[in-house]
Amino acid sequence: MQSGSVETNTNVGLVRQILTLSLAPRENGTLCSNETALCEFSEMWYGVFLWAVVSSLVIHLPAGLLALFTLRHHKYGRFMPVSILLMSIIGPVFGGSLTSAAIAGVYRAAGKGMISLEALILGVGQSFCVLVISFLRILATL
């Protein structure tokens, strides 16, 4: 009988640990621990997506301006900044929206709320990964 009660206490302790990590909805049915957390799928998706777009613009805008300044006298090179600036919008709109939705879906399926700092880190992290892959030329080896 002793082993059965120890096993039951272990199961209750495990459930209590999972509930304190906010991996499951609380008893009152809300997922948010505070009012500033992003709890709905659309809020999480929009937060991560917005930071991905802003950080992409911060990376690509100086590169486009530098290319415009250095290639202004070139016959065909003066059009390169246009493609750089287009990629600062097109990349996050298509790729960033999908990965942001995947991140928000994982958070929503886990029943966790997302704080704004997490959205910032995940959005900027997406742009940083694109920057690293661009400089490492991993895609050219495929």
C-alpha positions as CSV (number, residue, x, y, z in Angstrom):
1,M,0.0,0.0,0.0
2,Q,2.9,2.3,0.6
3,S,4.1,2.2,-3.0
4,G,0.6,3.1,-4.3
5,S,0.5,6.3,-2.2
6,V,4.0,7.3,-3.2
7,E,3.1,6.9,-6.8
8,T,-0.1,9.0,-6.4
9,N,1.9,11.7,-4.7
10,T,4.4,11.7,-7.5
11,N,1.7,12.1,-10.1
12,V,0.0,14.9,-8.2
13,G,3.4,16.6,-7.9
14,L,4.1,16.3,-11.6
15,V,0.7,17.7,-12.5
16,R,1.3,20.6,-10.1
17,Q,4.6,21.4,-11.7
18,I,3.1,21.4,-15.2
19,L,0.3,23.7,-14.1
20,T,2.8,26.2,-12.5
21,L,4.7,26.4,-15.8
22,S,1.6,27.6,-17.6
23,L,1.6,24.7,-20.0
24,A,-2.1,24.2,-19.5
25,P,-5.0,26.5,-19.1
26,R,-5.8,27.6,-15.6
27,E,-8.9,26.7,-13.7
28,N,-10.6,29.9,-14.5
29,G,-10.2,29.2,-18.2
30,T,-7.7,32.0,-19.1
31,L,-4.3,31.6,-20.5
32,C,-3.0,35.0,-19.5
33,S,-1.1,35.5,-16.4
34,N,-1.3,39.3,-16.7
35,E,-3.0,41.9,-18.8
36,T,0.0,42.8,-21.0
37,A,0.6,39.2,-22.2
38,L,-0.3,38.2,-25.7
39,C,-2.7,35.3,-25.3
40,E,-4.7,34.9,-28.5
41,F,-3.1,33.4,-31.7
42,S,-3.7,36.6,-33.7
43,E,-2.0,38.8,-31.0
44,M,1.1,36.5,-30.8
45,W,1.3,36.2,-34.6
46,Y,1.0,39.9,-35.1
47,G,3.6,40.7,-32.4
48,V,6.2,38.4,-33.8
49,F,5.4,39.4,-37.4
50,L,5.6,43.1,-36.7
51,W,9.1,42.7,-35.0
52,A,10.3,40.6,-38.0
53,V,9.2,43.3,-40.4
54,V,10.7,46.2,-38.4
55,S,14.0,44.4,-37.8
56,S,14.2,43.5,-41.5
57,L,13.7,47.1,-42.4
58,V,16.4,48.1,-39.9
59,I,18.8,45.7,-41.6
60,H,17.9,46.3,-45.3
61,L,17.4,50.1,-45.3
62,P,21.0,51.0,-44.5
63,A,22.2,48.4,-47.0
64,G,19.9,49.8,-49.7
65,L,21.1,53.4,-48.9
66,L,24.7,52.3,-49.0
67,A,24.2,50.5,-52.3
68,L,22.4,53.5,-53.7
69,F,25.3,55.8,-52.7
70,T,28.0,53.6,-54.0
71,L,26.4,52.5,-57.3
72,R,24.7,55.7,-58.3
73,H,27.0,56.2,-61.4
74,H,26.9,52.6,-62.6
75,K,24.8,51.8,-65.7
76,Y,22.8,48.9,-64.2
77,G,24.0,48.9,-60.6
78,R,21.8,51.8,-59.7
79,F,18.8,49.5,-59.7
80,M,20.2,47.1,-57.1
81,P,19.0,49.2,-54.1
82,V,15.4,48.7,-55.4
83,S,15.8,45.0,-55.1
84,I,17.3,45.2,-51.7
85,L,14.5,47.4,-50.4
86,L,11.9,45.1,-52.0
87,M,13.4,42.2,-50.2
88,S,13.1,44.0,-46.9
89,I,9.3,43.9,-47.4
90,I,8.7,40.8,-49.5
91,G,10.8,38.5,-47.3
92,P,9.0,39.1,-44.0
93,V,5.6,39.3,-45.6
94,F,5.8,35.8,-47.1
95,G,8.4,33.9,-45.1
96,G,8.0,35.9,-41.9
97,S,4.3,35.6,-41.8
98,L,4.5,31.8,-42.1
99,T,7.2,31.4,-39.4
100,S,5.4,33.8,-37.1
101,A,2.2,31.8,-37.5
102,A,4.1,28.6,-36.7
103,I,5.6,30.2,-33.5
104,A,2.2,31.5,-32.4
105,G,0.6,28.1,-33.1
106,V,3.1,26.4,-30.9
107,Y,2.5,28.8,-28.1
108,R,-1.2,28.5,-28.5
109,A,-1.1,24.7,-28.6
110,A,1.0,24.7,-25.5
111,G,-1.5,27.0,-23.8
112,K,1.1,29.6,-23.0
113,G,0.8,33.3,-23.2
114,M,3.6,35.3,-24.8
115,I,5.0,38.5,-23.3
116,S,6.0,41.3,-25.6
117,L,9.7,40.7,-25.0
118,E,9.4,37.1,-26.3
119,A,7.7,38.5,-29.4
120,L,10.6,41.0,-29.9
121,I,13.2,38.3,-29.5
122,L,11.5,35.8,-31.8
123,G,10.8,38.5,-34.5
124,V,14.4,39.9,-34.4
125,G,15.7,36.3,-34.3
126,Q,14.0,35.5,-37.6
127,S,15.7,38.5,-39.3
128,F,19.0,37.6,-37.7
129,C,18.7,34.0,-39.0
130,V,18.0,35.4,-42.5
131,L,21.1,37.7,-42.2
132,V,23.4,34.8,-41.0
133,I,22.2,32.5,-43.8
134,S,22.7,35.2,-46.3
135,F,26.3,35.9,-45.3
136,L,27.2,32.2,-44.8
137,R,25.9,31.4,-48.3
138,I,24.5,28.1,-47.1
139,L,21.9,28.1,-49.9
140,A,24.6,28.3,-52.6
141,T,25.9,24.9,-51.5
142,L,22.6,23.1,-52.1
